[in-house]
Amino acid sequence: MHPSLANIGAYIKTNTLALVPAARAAGTTQGPAIDTGAFRSAVLAVAVGAATGTPTGASATFTFESRGSTSGAEGAPGAWAPVVDRDGQELSVIATAADGAVELDLDFSFLGDDHDQVRVKQVLAFTGGASPTLLTGAVLVLGGSNRLPV
């Protein structure tokens, strides 16, 4: 049996926290900078928990931003830019149901030529409710490394 069938853990890295689990109010949250390193692709796995404050609707939109770690002035990190596909469309996924999960695939060839860092951006919106919050968190599963085991 091929190792990719019997030992998937040697081919992916699953312990990269992209968005710390927390109850969040409406607005924008960015996760930490994650070095893409030797990897060529990733899957964002988002978990959405319960809402508080009895909103009648909620949506959490997740996208990616990238930058070069040394592409700015004097080797400082460059500015964050939205990650878009080959058609110029921003990669995104929207979670609308509490107690659910969504995922978003990312091909690192979509990053800028000198970009070697990525982060997750979440935009949370509510309809109605009294100071509503939504529990969200995400893990970035990295794959396609040029060296094994990961």
C-alpha positions in Angstrom: 0.0 0.0 0.0 1.3 3.5 -0.9 2.4 5.6 2.1 0.1 8.4 1.1 -2.9 6.1 1.8 -1.6 4.6 5.0 0.3 7.6 6.5 -1.4 10.8 5.4 0.1 12.6 8.4 3.5 12.4 6.7 2.2 14.5 3.9 0.3 17.3 5.7 0.9 19.7 8.6 -2.3 20.2 10.7 -1.1 22.2 13.8 -1.1 25.7 12.3 -3.6 27.8 14.1 -4.9 30.4 11.6 -7.5 32.0 13.8 -7.6 31.6 17.6 -11.0 30.3 18.7 -13.0 33.1 20.3 -16.4 34.7 20.6 -16.2 37.7 18.3 -18.5 40.7 17.7 -19.2 42.1 14.2 -16.1 43.5 12.4 -12.8 42.3 10.9 -10.2 40.0 12.5 -6.9 39.0 11.0 -5.0 35.9 12.1 -1.2 35.7 12.6 1.3 35.7 9.8 2.1 32.1 8.7 5.2 31.3 6.8 4.5 29.2 3.7 8.0 27.7 3.8 8.4 24.6 1.7 4.6 24.1 1.2 2.7 24.5 -2.0 -0.9 24.5 -0.9 -3.2 24.7 2.1 -6.8 24.1 3.2 -8.4 26.5 5.7 -10.6 24.5 8.1 -13.1 26.8 9.9 -15.2 25.8 12.9 -18.2 28.0 13.7 -19.8 27.7 17.2 -22.9 29.1 18.8 -24.0 32.7 18.5 -24.9 34.8 21.6 -27.2 37.9 21.7 -30.0 36.2 19.7 -29.1 37.6 16.2 -31.6 36.7 13.5 -28.8 36.2 11.0 -25.0 36.0 11.0 -22.3 35.6 8.3 -18.6 35.1 8.6 -16.6 35.6 5.5 -13.1 34.2 5.4 -10.4 35.3 2.9 -6.6 35.2 2.6 -4.0 37.9 2.6 -0.3 37.5 1.7 2.9 39.5 1.9 6.6 39.1 1.5 8.5 38.8 4.8 11.4 40.9 3.5 9.9 42.7 0.5 9.4 46.0 2.1 11.8 48.9 2.8 15.2 47.7 4.1 14.0 44.1 4.3 11.0 44.8 6.5 7.8 42.8 5.8 5.7 44.2 2.9 2.1 45.3 2.9 -0.7 42.7 3.1 -2.6 42.1 -0.1 -5.7 40.1 -0.8 -5.1 36.6 -2.4 -6.9 36.3 -5.7 -7.3 33.4 -8.2 -6.1 33.5 -11.8 -9.3 35.4 -12.8 -8.7 38.1 -10.2 -11.4 36.9 -7.9 -10.7 37.0 -4.2 -10.7 33.5 -2.6 -13.4 33.4 0.0 -15.8 31.2 1.9 -18.8 32.2 3.9 -20.1 30.5 7.0 -23.8 31.3 7.8 -24.8 28.5 10.1 -23.8 28.2 13.8 -22.3 24.9 14.9 -20.9 24.1 11.5 -17.7 24.0 9.5 -16.5 25.3 6.1 -13.2 24.9 4.2 -11.3 27.0 1.6 -8.5 25.6 -0.6 -5.4 27.7 -1.4 -2.9 27.1 -4.1 0.2 29.0 -3.1 0.9 29.9 -6.7 -1.9 32.5 -6.3 0.4 34.4 -3.8 2.5 37.3 -5.1 5.9 36.3 -6.6 7.8 37.5 -3.6 5.1 36.6 -1.0 6.1 33.9 1.5 3.6 34.7 4.3 -0.2 34.3 4.5 -2.9 35.1 7.0 -6.6 34.6 7.4 -9.0 37.5 7.4 -12.5 37.1 8.9 -15.3 39.7 8.4 -18.2 39.0 10.7 -21.7 40.6 10.2 -25.0 40.2 12.1 -28.6 40.9 11.6 -30.5 41.9 14.7 -29.7 40.8 18.2 -28.4 42.5 21.3 -24.6 42.7 21.2 -24.3 39.4 19.3 -21.1 37.4 19.1 -20.2 34.3 17.2 -17.6 31.7 18.2 -15.2 31.0 15.3 -11.7 29.5 14.9 -9.6 28.1 12.1 -6.7 25.8 11.3 -4.6 26.1 8.2 -3.7 22.6 7.0 -0.5 22.8 4.9 0.5 20.3 2.2 2.6 19.7 -0.9 5.9 20.0 0.9 9.1 19.4 -1.0 10.4 17.3 1.8 8.9 14.5 3.9 7.9 13.8 6.5 6.3 17.1 7.2 
